[in-house]
Structures are given as structure tokens and as C-alpha cells.
């Protein structure tokens, strides 16, 4: 679909009565549960790798996830891996009961991976996964289905979690922070510092590419850098808000909140060939602009 057409449709749905429900329905119809689960499990695996490298194991950990989405893949993987508690926050209540059932069933294909990443036995993970599938199939809440481990909170504000100070080991997100306005990001990092214990981590995978390029393959992952703020505002809808911050900006926000940035590693880059960045991006080097996704790990002193 042409990215402009998608933007126009999203803008219209954002203002008409019932538009949000229609948008959610369209999004769910387009979900390939198998592919989505596999991709999100891969991101969970990357988060686990970052945690281990920083000396934090998942077993017994208290974890916060930002941005649950329609499928709570990361929280359920953390549960199966042995986390003591997982709070997952979202601005809107988007978790879909049908997709959660499909997800729980699909995780059977990842039992061996989850066991390997967590150090648990395959039989232990398999037993919990089977019980989880049965429980969500009966329509119980995530809290009940996970023995009070996964606490889904939505609608909720990640900059005001109500969690106790220094009560959390790790805060994680996948492809979430690029959708948060900069002032809310700063508030979110401040709240993260408050609720993390000393030595606790934030581990974020961030996709700072032009998301319109995923549905319009004629568009490149850096094309949105050519638009001025005024031009971009025409297409930056509530359903696909993108802050256009670069990797350096996210790392700077973490430092300003008091975190020691232990890793800001690019995952993917794209070519700027043929793109004339808007003046607002003049402060960045070509290498800084070219990063389209990266991992950010920060530690609370």
C-alpha cells in the first residue's frame, strides 16, 4: 500500500467515531501469528543475551516491559524462563484474547530455545507452556494463567508506574521507544531510574527506521529524514507515531536520566544515498543518521 494512502486512512480513522476499533480490527486481520511470535521471540533472545552479559539472570528476577501490544510474547517468555514477576505496561489495552491463545500454543515450538536461554530443563519449560496454553484457552486472565507472575496493566502510563522505589531488576522494551514523544521518553527514563534497584538495567531494542517502509516497499527505511517537521506532521498519525529520534538521542536521554550507558550497539544500517536530510538533522553525522535499529543497555549506578 502506498504510504501516503495508509497515512490518510489512519488519520481519518483517528477522528471518526469507532475509528480506533476499526483500525485495531484491520491490524489483527493482517497478523501472521507464527511469523510475529518467531520475530518477537528472537527479540526476547537478544534481550536475554544483553541481561546475561551484564550479570543479571532471569531466574527470580522482577521485570518490567514497556509496550505490551496485541501479543505479550516477551512477558510470557520471561515467565516460562523463570522470572519471579513481570509487569507489562501499555498505553492502550490492546492484548487480544484470541491472539494470546495462539501465542501460548505457538510457544511450544520455542520450548527448547527458552530452556537453553534460561538454564531450565526442557521438561520444566514444556510443562509450564502446556499449562499456560490450557489456562488461556479456558479464558482466564494472564495473571491467573501465569501463577500471578505476569501482571498486565493497560491503559497505563510508564512514566508513573506506582511500583515501589528500587523494586525492579530489569526494564525492557522491543520496538517501542521510537513511538514515544521526547518529553514522555524523558519522564519514562526518570521513572525507570526510580523503580530500578541499584545495578539494575534498562534493555531496549529500538527500531528507528521509517515504519511506512514496511508496507510500501518503494519507500526506503530512511526516507522520512528528508521531510521537515511540518511535512512529517501531516503523516505522523496517532496509530503510527514516530519520533524520528536517532540512536544518539536515545542514549543521551538515558545518560541525562542518570544511567550509565553500557551498550548502544547498531543492529542495522541503511544507505543515505539519494536522500537529502531535512535541516533539523544537520547536527548528525551520516553514520549517526544511517542507523535504523539498535540495542540500548543502561545501568543504574
C-alpha positions, -999 to +999 in steps of 0.1 A: +000+000+000+012+035-008+025+051+024+005+083+018-027+063+014-020+044+046-013+077+064-045+093+051-066+062+062-050+063+096-056+100+100-093+095+091-098+066+114-082+086+142-111+112+141-142+093+131-164+076+158-153+040+162-122+046+142-099+031+168-119-002+169-119-004+131-081+002+130-075-025+156-097-049+137-078-043+105-044-047+122-055-081+138-066-094+104-032-088+090-013-106+118+006-138+108+008-152+143+036-176+136+059-151+120+051-124+146+058-148+175+090-160+160+102-125+154+093-114+190+109-145+205+141-136+186+140-101+202+134-117+236+165-138+230+185-107+222+173-091+255+183-122+274+217-121+259+222-085+270+210-093+305+234-122+309+263-101+295+256-076+323+254-102+350+216-104+355+199-138+352+162-141+345+155-167+372+139-150+402+141-115+385+115-088+387+110-074+352+090-045+337+081-045+300+071-013+282+046-017+254+027-050+255+010-047+222-015-073+210+007-103+219+025-104+253+054-125+238+082-111+259+063-114+293+053-150+286+088-159+276+101-144+308+075-163+327+085-196+311+122-187+317+116-184+355+111-147+362+095-140+396+074-112+384+067-094+351+048-062+349+038-052+314+025-017+307+007-004+276-009+030+268-039+012+254-055-022+262-046-040+230-039-076+241-063-098+221-076-130+238-076-149+206-040-140+197-029-147+233-043-183+229-025-187+195+007-172+211+007-196+240+003-226+216+030-213+193+055-210+221+056-248+221+079-245+191+103-224+212+104-246+243+140-258+237+152-223+230+136-209+261+151-237+282+186-231+267+184-193+272+172-196+308+191-227+320+158-245+329+151-281+319+131-287+287+106-307+306+101-279+331+095-253+304+074-277+284+052-284+314+046-247+321+040-240+285+013-267+283-004-255+314-003-219+301-019-230+268-047-248+287-053-219+311-056-192+285-078-215+264-102-215+293-104-177+292-086-169+324-066-138+329-028-137+322-023-132+359-041-164+368-027-183+338+009-175+349+005-182+386+005-145+394+037-138+376+025-117+346+007-085+356-008-068+325-015-031+331-034-012+304-042+016+299-012+027+319+014+054+320+050+040+320+062+074+334+041+068+365+040+031+373+031+032+410+057+005+416+079+008+447+112+025+445+142+002+438+119-028+434+127-039+398+158-057+383+153-050+346+132-028+324+128-040+288+111-030+255+111-040+219+104-016+191+086+007+215+106+038+223+106+051+188+068+057+192+070+078+223+072+117+222+105+130+235+091+146+267+073+113+276+106+095+269+125+117+294+098+111+320+099+074+313+136+072+318+133+091+351+106+067+363+128+038+352+157+051+374+133+054+403+119+019+403+152+001+394+174-013+421+210-001+422+228-021+395+195-027+376+193-024+338+172-009+311+174-031+279+157-016+248+157-027+212+148+003+192+137+005+155+144+040+143+137+033+107+108+048+087+079+024+096+060+033+065+086+014+045+074-019+059+041-016+040+053+004+010+084-014-004+091+015-028+100+036+003+133+033+020+140+030+057+155+065+059+132+084+035+114+101+064+146+120+072+140+141+041+108+157+055+107+188+076+089+187+109+059+204+093+058+180+064+062+150+087+034+162+110+009+156+081+017+119+081+027+112+118-006+098+129-017+086+163-017+050+151+019+051+137+035+080+156+073+080+151+095+105+169+124+103+143+150+104+171+183+088+162+203+063+183+224+090+198+193+108+211+181+078+230+215+072+245+217+108+255+183+107+272+194+076+292+225+094+304+206+126+313+183+104+335+214+092+354+221+058+336+255+046+327+251+036+290+269+002+288+259-006+252+245+014+223+251-011+195+236-008+160+218-038+146+211-025+111+221+005+090+207+018+057+221+039+029+216+076+027+222+076-010+197+098-028+183+113+005+188+149+014+181+151+051+160+180+063+178+208+081+168+196+115+191+166+111+221+187+102+236+181+137+241+144+130+269+127+111+260+104+082+269+074+103+245+085+131+217+091+106+222+057+089+214+036+120+180+021+116+179-002+146+200-007+177+202-021+212+204+002+242+216-010+276+219+013+306+227+006+342+215+024+373+246+032+394 
